[in-house]
Amino acid sequence: MVGHVMKILLKASSFSLILLLGMLTGCTYFNNKPPVTSLENPSRSRTLGDYEVAGNVLAVQVCAACHGVNGQSQSPMVPNLAGQQKGYMVNQLQDYRDRTRSNKYAVQYMWGMAGSLTDKQIQELADYFSKKSPQKVQVSKIDANDSKLARGKEIFENGIPKQGVIQCNSCHGPKGEGIATFPRIAGQHAYYLIQQLNVWKEPAQREFMEVGGNTWAPRTITFARPHGVLMQNEEKNLSEADVEAVAVYLSTLQ
């Protein structure tokens, strides 16, 4: 009887050891699987430090937490990415990865998110969000009154020549949809745009910096260097009311 019990215990111990080894080797096995290209594989961790994961997986399981699965964020402080220019997003993700684009939110979130991205993943992420259809942003009638919208439209289409402010559509497209490495600004949250325009006016306001102040410029455009000079020159003469007007107008564009 005692011998029979001993045999059972030995078998149980052997099974536990095999199970433990299986779990350990399983972790190694999962981390060495080929790159994930769909959302159908729940057997692996979703950390950026694992083997290279396809951009669409990262978009849904990492970026969507702030920017939304379809690139439409719910927070007015977080930019919409749906329909954003691919070239622009590639540049920004590279700058976040290289830590040459910074603000308090970048240090807390984007530096960590982008730090281990490969060039291929960056291209795939930019491709994913650039192909999403932008949705209309909800703007209150109080914020978007007729006079404010008219002023914003005037600045967007014609600028303010006597103040040295050129029209926004000359770089950002006739409908604010962006051009290549110049970003889409149509349909963006008004609050987000106001913060960014204020940064261009006062680059020292790093707290809300997203476009980078002195650190931003399309990597392929040499005339905009040092970073940010192009936008700083345009926005420095905008009044607070003009900043709000053009931001609210842009938020209403599809």
C-alpha positions, 0 to 999 in steps of 0.5 A: 500500500505504501509503495503504491502511494509512493508511486502515485506521488512520484508520478504527480511530482513528475507531471508537475515538473513537466508542466512547469517546464512546458510553461517555461518553454511555452513562453519562449515558444510564444515569443519566438512565433512569427510576427503577428499580422492579425488580431486572431492570436490571443496566446501571446503578450501584447507588449511592444518589446516582444517580436515585431507585431504588425501595425494594425495590431498595435493600432487596435491594442495599444494606440486605440486606448487614447486615439480610438480604434478608428482614429477618433479620440474621445478626449479633446486633448488627444488628436484625431488620427483618422485620415491624417497624412501618412507622411506626417505621422511617419515623421512624428512617430520617428521623432517620438521614437528619437525623443526629438519631439517632446512635451509632458505628455510625450515623456509620459506616454509617447516616448515609451510607446514609440521607443521600440517601434521599428521603421516597418511598424511606423509605416504600418501604423501611419498607413492604418490610421491614414486610411480611416475615415474622419468623423465630424467633431461635435462642436457646441453652438455657443463655441461655433457661433456665426461670427466666430466661424466667419472669422476662422474661415477668413483666416484659413482661406485668406490669412491676415496680410496686414499682420503677416499671417498667410492663409492656412490652406496654402500649406494644409490644403484647400479643405484642411486635409493636409498635404504630404508631411503637412498635417491634416487639421480639418476635423481636429478637436478645437481644444487641441488646435488651440493649445498647439497654436498657442505653442507656436505663438509662445514656444516656451509653453512646453506643457502643452507642446504636441507639434514640437515648437522648436523641434518640429519640421517635416524631415524632408523640408529644409526651408522650415529649419530650424524646426518650427520657424515656419509656424512660429512666424505665422502664428506669433501675430494671431490674437487670442480671439483669432486663434480660437476662431480658426481652431473652431472653424477647422474643427467643423470641417469634414 
